[in-house]
């Protein structure tokens, strides 16, 4: 299962990136131009749909199913925002989604995971700071990314908590 997740969420997107770079559709890994983000985000949505329909099904791994379903929602929001000429920070989407998923797991299993959750919130700040220092995003884009990652995960709590 872990190998499937690694292949679908990391290796295939990396391969698609190099393919897009070869064809001149993207120039750098930063994807600073809004138009260059559309194809990779659409590919990620499709790959994640394949992952939850074939590997991480609701009957086998309900928590992970809803995490990845929330990820599809977050990626879809980022994709739609591109057509409105709004660039959301994908880094912030990812870390905030993970943070609130772990928070939900902690509540679901009644675990005291305060150190892990606090570390993830700290990591949110570190990542946001690094994106600002690198001038990759504005504060508004970071907040939009944070909300796009957080809100779908909180919404999914309704189904699995």
C-alpha positions, 0 to 999 in steps of 0.5 A: 500500500505504501509503495502505491501511495509513493508511486501515485503521489510522488514518482508519477507527478515527478515524472509528469513534471519532467515530461512537461519540462521536456515539452516546454510547458513548465520552466522551473519547479517553482511554477511561478506562472499561473498558466503553468500550474494548471496541467500539474494540478489537473494531473494530481487530481486525476492521480489522487482519484485513481488512488482512492478508487483503486487502493485507499478505499473507504471500506479498507482505510476510511481515515486515509480515504477522507484525507485524500478526498479532502486533498482532491477538494483542496487541489480542485480549489487551487485549480479553480482559483487559477482561472480567477487569476489567484495563485494559492500556495500549494505548500501551505495547502499540503501542510495545513491539510496534514496538520488538520488531518493529524488533529482529526486523527488525534480526536478520533482515536482519543490520543494525546498528540499535542507534541506532533500537532504543535510541531505541525503548526510550527512547520506551518509557520516555517513553511509560510515564512520560507515562501515569503523570504523566497518571494514565491508568494504573497501573504494573501496567497499563503492564507488562501493556501492555508484555508484551501488545505484546512477547510476541506479536512475539517469538512471531512471530519463530519464523515469519519469522526 
